[in-house]
Amino acid sequence: MRYLALTKLEREQMKQDIGINHIDELYAGAPKESILTQKIERLPDHQGEIEVESYLRKLSEKNKPATSQPFFLGVGCYNHHVPSAVDHLIQRSEFLTAYTPYQPEISQGTLKTIFQFQTIISRLTGMEVANASLYDGATGLAEAALMAVRIKRNKKKIAILGEINSNYLEVLKTYTDLAEIELTSENEIDDQTAAVITAYPDFYGNVTDLDAVRKKADEVDALMIVSITEILSLGLLEEPKMADIVTGEAASIGVGMNFGGPHLGFFACLKKYVRQIPGRICGATVDQDGKESFVLTLNAREQHIRRDKATSNICSNQGLCAVAFTIHAFLLGEIGFKNLALLNHQKACKLSDILSKIAGIEVLNDSFFNEFTIKLPKDVKEISKKLLERNIISGLALDNNLMIMAVTELTSDKDMKILAENLKEIL
């Protein structure tokens, strides 16, 4: 839908109706220091549609699409293939609904798909229930922390074991700080700890020992929260069924990177905690004719009126992204999902072997899925910059000369060869 500006006549009529002669009169009550008296530096004047489109096109040409060069960046947002059938099917009328599917009689397509999404998440995570999705993995983790404190009531500490995604950590800090919840480390776990959080795999790609985490949580009667940034890993790794809450990011299936969003958060837990779960849950029932139907079974609507006392302030879900995930998952099937996960791991192992043979490079992981960390002999940020100049997007450059490399089914043998050759030259 295009934006159509008001005509001059319409503007004059509006000013007359509200009793002003000039638009500036609307700002008469604003502090003088907050009113701009001159143009903002570097902000261009208004332009026509043709000029704006031309300018934006030039800006877009500065982007470096992941498909146009070797790409090894991940850390929560991965370059996976999304079949064209997904985009086609999500546009079918069965999945189109206005805002929230409160009215089941006109939203059966969306509701059924959400129910299927929840079923897939439950099976992958080993949990008993899953919600209709959340905004992303970061907010999912933050909601899990708040949920744990609600369940454990008098406990106001959340312990983090190992390394979790840095973006997730920042969101978690924001949520817990406002809720006056203390974040602690593995060495500070005590009887005031409501939950223990661990990433699976962790930030550096290592596969976490979940049984050890479960033991630490049980020692202080705390909940165990597992955070997953790459849902495809559950096609190969053991399901985290020993946890109380499993949350994470599912955009790898059906959604894609899309310049960094939107994402697709998932949230699953044990059935006994279902009343504390954030967001909404879709359930199966029968209509008056005895036919299978789907409705919103649990929905934390009280956030509209209870505000700070609500179960959660997230009253929505990623409906479109959840539909896309479900379609892609069905196209893959259970065997296809596992095969895709295996392919990712095999390619990651191959790149790990190649890089480990280059003088000066050390692979730090004993175990990993499709992401691992290497140590380089020189400044990794400078190396990353030089690789970019050669049209290679490297892994994430960290301090201490560490770099996190991600590999997916889209990483070709040629990409690996190009990376290795250029690293040899740079080092």
N, C-alpha and C positions, 0 to 999 in steps of 0.2 A: 504494500500500500504506500503510495507516494504522499509526501507531506505537501499540502496545499495551503499557502499562506493566506492570511486575511487580506481583503482588499482595503484600500485607503478609506473608502466609504464606510466599510464595516468597522474599522478602527475608530473613526470619528463618531460613529453611532455608539460604540461601547463607551468612549470617554464621556459622551453626553449623558448616557444612562447612569453612570456612576458619579457624575458631577465634577469632572476635572477638565481642564483645558489643555494640559500637557502631560505626557507620560511620566515626566520627572516628579510630578506631584505624588505619585504612588510611593516614592521613596523618601518623602518628607520626614518621616519619623525615624529613619535609619541614621546611625552615627555618621557624621560627616567624613570621618577618617576611613570608613568602610566603602565609601562611594568613589568609584573611579572617575577621575576628571580628565584623563587622557587615555590614549590607546595603550594596550598591553604590548610591551616590546616583543617582537618576533611573532605576534599573532596577526595573521593576514586579514585584510578586509573581506567582506562577504564576496562570493563569486557565484557565477552561474553554474548550472548542473554540469555542463560540458567541461568547464574548467576544473570543477571539483573532481569529476570522474577521472580526468587526465592526471591530476595530482595524486589521487589515491592509487591509481594504477602504477605510477612511478614508485610510490612508496612500497607497494606490494612486490615489486620486482627486486627489492632489497632482501626479501625473504630467501632463505635457503631451504627448500623443501627436503624432507628426509629421503625422498625417493630420487633426488637428483645427484646424490653423491654418497660415498660410504658413510654410514651413520652408526655410531656406537654409544649414543646417549640414552639413558634410561632413568633410573632413580625415581620410580613412581609413575612415569609416563612413557609408554613403550611403543615402538614403531611396528605394529602388527598389521597384517593384511585383513581388510574388512571386505567380504564378498559384495559385489554390486547388488546382489539379490536383497541384501539387508535394506539398503536405501530405497529400493523399489517397494518392498513389502510394508515398511513402516508407514507408507503413504496411503495404504488401503483404508477405506472408509470404516472398517471394523475397529481401527485403532485411533480414530479421530474423535476426540471428546473435548467439550468446553471445560477448561480448567480441571477441576477435581471430579472424579467419577462418583459423586454422592448418590446420583440417581441410577441405580443398577439397571433399570428398564431400558436405558439408552446407552449404557456403557459396558455391555457384556464383553465386547472384544478386548477392551483395555483391561477390565477386571480379570478376565481369564488369563491373559498374558502375564499380568502382575502375579497372579497365583502360581503360574508356572515358573516365573522368575524366582519367587520365594522357595519353591520346591527344589530348583536347581541349586540355589545357594545353600539350602539345608543339607542337600546330599554332598556337595563339595566340601563343606566345612565340618560335617559330622554333628551339626547342632540340630536341636529338635524343632526350632522355629526360626523364621527369618522375616524381616519386615519388607515393605514394598520398595526399599532402597532409601538412601540418604544422598546428600549433595555430592560428597566425595569421601575418600578414605580418611582425610584429615579430620573433617567434622564428625565422621563416624567414630574415630578414636576418642575425640573429646567427649562425645555423647556417652561412650562406654564408661569413661572415667566418672562422669556425673551420675550415671546409672549405678555404678558400683557403690558410690557414696550414699545414694538413696537406699540401696539394699542393706548396706552395713551400718547405716544411720550414724552412730556415734564416732565412727572412724573418719578422719579427714585427711588421710595421707594416701598418695598414689606412688608406688615405687616403679621405676623403669629399670628393667634388666637388659643389659647390652645396649646396642646402638639402634635407635629408631630413625626413620626418615626425618631429616631436619625440618622440612616444611610441616610435617605432622606435629613435630615437637613444638613449633612456634604456635600453631593453632591450639594445641593442648594447653600451653602456658596461658594463652589468652582466656580460655574457658575456665581453667582451674583458678587462676588469679582472681577473677571476678567472683567466683564462687567460694573464695577463701579456702581452697584446697591446696595442701602442700605437696609439691612434687619432690620425691626423694630418689636416691640411688639404691643399688643393690645392697650396699653396705649399711643402709639405714632402715632396713625393713624391721618393723617391730609390731607390737600388738595393736598399734593405732593405724596400721596399713589396711586400707579398704580393698585394694587390688594391686596386683602385680602385672605390669604391661611388658610384653616382649614382642619383637618383630619376627616374622617368619616368611622368608629368610630375613636376616637383619640388614641394616643399612649398607653394609659392605658386601652383602651377598652370601654370607655364611648361613648354613642351615642350622637353625637353633635346636638345641636339645630341649624339647617341650616337656619331657618327663621331669627333667631337673627343675624347670620353672614351676611345674605343678607341685613338686615337693616343697619348694621354698614358700609358695603361696599357702599350702596346707599347714605349714609350721606355725603360721600366725593367723589362721582362719581368714585368709584373704581370698578374693576372687582372682581368677586368672583371665587376663585379657590378651588375646592374640591379634596383632595388627599385620595385615597382608597387603603389600603394595602391588603385587603381581598375581592376580587370581589364577592365571594359567599355571602357576606353580603347583596348584592343588590337583592338577592332572597327573603329576608325577610324585610329589611328596606325600607323606602320610597325612591324612586329614587330622586337623587339630581337635579331635573329639574330646580330649582331656581338659579342654578349656571350659570356662563358664560363658564367655562372650568372645565371639570372633567377628572382627570388622575389617574393612579394607576397601581396596579400589578394584573395580571390575571393568573399567573402560577398555582394557585390552581386548575384550570380546565385543564386537559389534559397534563400538563407538569410535575408537581411534584417537589420535593425538589432538587434531583440530586446533593447532596453535596453542595448546595448553588448556583446553576445556571446550565444552563442559565435560565433567567427569561423572562417574557413577559409583557412589558409595554403597556398600552392602553391609548389613548388620544382622547377626544371628546370635542366638543364645539358647540356654536351656529353657524348657517350657515353664519351669517354676518361676522364672523371672519375667514372664511374658507381659505382666501388668506394668512393668517398669520400662518396657522397651520404647524407644522414641519413634516418632513418625506414625505410620499406619500399617495395618496388616489386612490383607485380603483373604477371605475365607470362602469355602465351597458350601453350598446348601442346595435346596430344591425349591422350585417355584410352586404355585398353587396347582399346576398340572403335573407335578412330580418330576419335572425336567431339571437336570443339573444346572445350577445357576451360581453366580459369584457376586459377593457383596463385600463392602468394607466391614470386616468383623470387629476390629479394634482400631480406634482412631483417637489419638490424643487431642481431642478438640478443646479440652479445658484450657489449653494454652491461650485461647482467644479471650478468656475472661480471668484466668488465675494469674497470668503474667509470670512473676518470679517464682510462684509456687507450683507452676505447671510441671508435668512430667518432662516435657521438652518444649522448646520454642520452635523446633522444626516441625511444621505442620504440613509439609508437602513431601514429595518424593520426585526422583528423576524419572518421570513417567515415560517420556520418549526414549531416553537412553536405556531404560530397563527393557522396553519392548525390543529395541535394537539388539541388546545383549541376548535376550531370549531367542530371537530369530536366528542369530548367528550360532548360538549354542545348539539349537535344534538342527541346523544345517550340518554342524560338525558331528553331532551324536556323541554318545559316551566314548566309543572307541576312537572317533576322530579327535575328540578333545584330548584324550591321552596321547595319541600319536603326535598331535601338534605340540604338546608339552615336551614329549621326548625329542622331537626335532629341534626345539629351542635349546634343550640341554646338550644335545649332541653337537650342535653348531658352536655353543659356548665352550664346550670342551676342546673343540678343534682350535678355536682362536686362542684359548689358554695355552695349548701345547705349542702353537706357533710363536706366541709372544715369549714364552718361557725360554725359548732357544735363542732369543736375541740378547746379546751381551749387555748387561746393565739393567735388564728388566727382571723383576721378581714377582711371581704370582703368589699372593699371600693367603689364598683360600685353600683349605683342605677339602671343603665341600661347597657346592653352590648349585643353583638352578640355571638361570640364563644370564646371571650377572656376577662379576667377580672383580676383585681389586688388585691392581698391580702397583708396584713401587718402581719409580724411575730414578735414574742417577742425576737428573737435572731438574730445574724448575718446571713443574708440570703445567703451570699456567702459560708459560712461554712456549712449551712444546705444543699445547693445545692451540695456541694462537698460530703457530707455524703450520700446524696441520690444517687449520681452517683456511689459511692462505693457499693451501694446496687442494682446496675443495674436499677436505675430509673433516667431518664433525666427530671429534673424539669423544671419549667418555667424560664423565664429570671430573674436573680437576679440583683436587682438595689440597689442604695444607700438608706438610710433611712429605711432599713429592708423591702423593698417592693419587691414583686415578681409578674411578669405577667404570668398568666396561660392560655394556649391555649388548646382548646378541639375541636376535629373533629369527623367525623363519625367513624374513626378508633380507637377512645378511648373507650375501653370496660369498662363495670361495674367492671370487675376484676382489670383493671388498676387503676381505682379510689379507689377501696378498698385497694389495695397494697400501693398506695400513702398515703392514710389516716392513715393506720396502722403504716407505717414507720415514718410519721410526728409526730404521738403521741409518739412514742418511742424516737425520737430525741429531741422533745420539753420537 
